[in-house]
C-alpha cells in the first residue's frame, strides 16, 4: 500500500543539504501550507500548517540547485 500526498505551499527557508558518503545527499525543507476561508460570522480565517520534508539523492540535489526561501 502506498499513501500519496501532494502539498502545495511556500518554503520557509533555503533547503539544508548535507552530502554523505558515496556521493549521497539529503535535503531538509520546511514547507508552509495555508488555508483561508470565511467563517459563519463573516470573519476571515487563515490557518498555516508547517511540514518538515526530507529529500534524498537526486531530489536533494534538485532541491539544492533550484529551491530557495519563498519558492512555491
N, C-alpha and C positions, 0 to 999 in steps of 0.2 A: 504494500500500500504506500502510495506517495501522496503527501499533502503539498499543495502548491499555493503560495500566497503571492500576490502582486501588491507591492507597496509603492505608492506614488507620493513623494514628498520632497523636501529640501534637505541637503546635507548641513549639519550644524557646525562642522569643522572640516578641514582638509583630512583626507584619509591618512591614517597612521600605518605605514607599510614597514614590515620587518622582513629582512632577507635571511632565510635559514640555510642550513647545509644543503648540498646537492642542488643549488640554484632554485630552491623553493621560496615562495613569497607568501605572506599572509597580510591582508589589509583589514583594519578595523575602522568601521564607519559609525557615525551617529546620524540617524535619519529622523526628521520630524514630519509627522503626518498631522493634518489639521482637518477638523470637521466644523462646518459653520451651518447654523440653522436659526430659525426664529421660533421661540417657544410659544406656548398658548397665550401668554400675556403680551405678545408682540415684542419681547426683548430679544435682541440679537445675542446669540451664544456662540462662543468659539472654544473648542476643546483641542488641545495639542497633545499628541502622544509621541514619546521618543522611543526609537527602536535601535538596539545595538546590533550591527551586522558584521559578519566576518566573511571575507572572500579569500580564496586560496589560489595559488599558482597563476594561471593565465588571467583569471578575472581580477586578481590582486594587482597584476602588472597593468591591466587596462585601467583599473581604478586609479592607480598611481599616476598614470600618464594623462588621463582625461578628466578626472573629477576634482573639484575644489569646493571650498565652503560656499554654500548657497546654490550649488548645482541642483537641478531637478532631475 
